Structures are given as structure tokens and as C-alpha cells.
Amino acid sequence: MPRLTHITGNRLLYYQHYGYDTKFNTDGYYTLDLNTRQEQLIHCDSNPYNVWDFQLDAHTTISVRADGIYRITTP
């Protein structure tokens, strides 16, 4: 289930966690171009625990997790 993170222009930044399945998927932060509907993985990340993301600007996310607080920068 994806978690919405940020929309800038026509690009949507979100976190996607897939869980277990028979198909290989990569958990992490993705962008979706709303015009072309092209999805791109920009940061691999898998965390089975609760994660709270706070978008500071179009390129910086603060991620609060059980094991610490992380700053994630994206292009």
C-alpha cells in the first residue's frame, strides 16, 4: 500500500511497500509522472515497522522510524 509523500508540478513522490508475494517487487520511494504515467524507483528502502515521513520541500524528507530519524534527499 503506497503512502503519499509529495506532489510537485506533475510528479508525485510516494513510498511503496509491497509485502510478501510470488512476484519480485522493490520497496522504496518512487516518483510517478502524472502526464506519462511512468513510475521510477528513486530510493530503495524496506522497513516493516511504522514509518512517518514529513516532506520539508520537493527534495527533502524526514523519516521517523523505530531505529532512528533519517533525512532522505531525492532528485
VOGU-3710 file (C-alpha; in Angstrom, 3 decimals, decimal comma):
1> mprlthitgn> 0,000/0,000/0,000  1,575/3,304/-1,011  1,998/6,264/1,289  1,611/9,631/-0,386  4,587/11,872/0,240  4,581/14,922/-2,017  3,280/16,317/-5,314  5,388/18,875/-7,216  4,315/20,014/-10,653  3,238/16,860/-12,411
11> rllyyqhygy> 5,390/14,489/-10,328  4,138/12,514/-7,358  6,641/11,267/-4,769  5,470/8,352/-2,613  6,662/5,363/-0,584  5,599/1,884/-1,712  5,820/-1,231/0,489  4,814/-4,426/-1,296  4,999/-7,101/1,404  5,415/-10,765/0,503
21> dtkfntdgyy> 4,321/-12,083/-2,878  5,364/-14,535/-5,570  6,434/-11,615/-7,796  9,632/-9,691/-7,016  8,990/-6,034/-6,155  11,261/-3,386/-4,686  10,117/-1,371/-1,680  11,139/2,253/-1,625  10,437/5,789/-2,720  9,045/6,200/-6,222
31> tldlntrqeq> 8,094/9,089/-8,475  5,137/8,952/-10,803  4,918/11,347/-13,724  1,228/12,212/-13,864  1,441/13,117/-17,567  3,177/9,987/-18,873  2,210/7,610/-16,012  5,823/6,434/-15,862  6,913/5,162/-12,457  10,558/5,354/-11,352
41> lihcdsnpyn> 12,262/3,951/-8,260  14,493/6,662/-6,826  15,469/5,242/-3,411  15,342/1,569/-2,324  14,099/1,224/1,231  12,340/-1,544/3,115  11,050/-1,135/6,642  8,420/-3,467/8,124  7,654/-1,087/11,011  5,652/2,106/11,230
51> vwdfqldaht> 7,314/4,961/9,393  6,253/8,595/9,495  7,500/10,771/6,633  7,488/14,551/6,724  8,158/16,399/3,468  10,233/19,530/4,092  10,466/20,551/0,447  10,398/18,945/-3,012  13,728/17,182/-2,396  13,974/16,551/1,350
61> tisvradgiy> 12,042/14,111/3,524  12,489/13,475/7,239  11,626/9,855/8,026  10,893/8,925/11,666  11,360/5,212/12,323  11,689/2,820/15,228  15,501/2,782/14,907  16,123/6,494/14,322  15,379/9,647/12,377  16,622/9,847/8,789
71> rittp> 16,979/12,616/6,237  16,226/11,373/2,715  17,079/13,556/-0,267  15,669/12,892/-3,733  16,431/14,369/-7,153
//
